[in-house]
Amino acid sequence: LMALDTLAVFWMGGLLARRPRGAAVATTAAVLVVLGSLFGHADLARADDSKPGDAQAVDDISKTRIAYVITGEPGVDSISRAGLEGLTRFLIEKTALEPGPPAGVDIAKDELSFFPLIYWPIDESAPMPSQAAIARIDAYMQQGGTVLFDTRDQFSNGIGAGSASPATERLRDILANLNVPPLEPVPSDHVLTKSFFILPEFPGRFSGSPLWVEASLDASNTENRPVRTGDGVSPIMITANDFAGAWAVDENGDPMLPTVPPDPMQRVYALRAGVNIMMYMLTGNYKSDQVHVPVLLERLGQ
């Protein structure tokens, strides 16, 4: 633009007209060369704006995707992926949400902020994450993401037992380096129990372990307030029920692992638990307001 402006000033001042034709042509050619050089560099600058990993980042944010932590244990990672694929199918079938395929993430280097929920199966055989990787998880949780830790050890002395299982011991080592809020089992009046399905408990492949979430600062309730109040979403969830094991399906959509005990409805409830967790992650505590509508209308009528 500067070169064009200069050329226009020359022309308006008569400089090009007063000069010999050859000189005028030479001047114009020089200006065009400058223009070409400028525009060429502009194209190069635009090309240089792209960075390695941009295509993957665009793919990650184009659709809602559930992520799982790659532990390095092939058996664990394959079940995690198959489990999230099964949950994704169920979400598409039962809700208006159409998530993209699940994503495996390396917490030491991959961008985590693209995912609302990260499923982390705890395995004592997997290497202990580095302090830098744990710091990245901590930052992810502080910035609004949620990590679902699954020790998968309900029948191996899970959380709260006198003698903890190796998976629970590993989880405690990880949590010792995180800024973890006070936790409590999901109360009966928590939004998670009714974010989509009505659920009194959250089984997985196993049943009996509570789902731990951030404790509410305001636990008071009355009969006219059927959902616990409070804003925000718990940055951490912990279970020992092996959610991915219950959700896992093969290429034909058939379950890969049996539930314990072998109850077909337990798998259904496990999938519903996954739906409730995703709805809670994506919508927050909106139902703590919505369920009050009948009471508000009744009061307005009075």
PyMOL commands that set and color helices and strands:
alter all, ss='L'
color gray80, all
select helices_A, chain A and resi 2-12+15-18+21-48+54-62+74-94+131-142+166-175+191-193+243-247+264-283+287-290+293-301
alter helices_A, ss='H'
color red, helices_A
select strands_A, chain A and resi 67-69+103-105+117-121+146-150+183-185+212-214+236-239
alter strands_A, ss='S'
color yellow, strands_A
deselect
rebuild
show_as cartoon
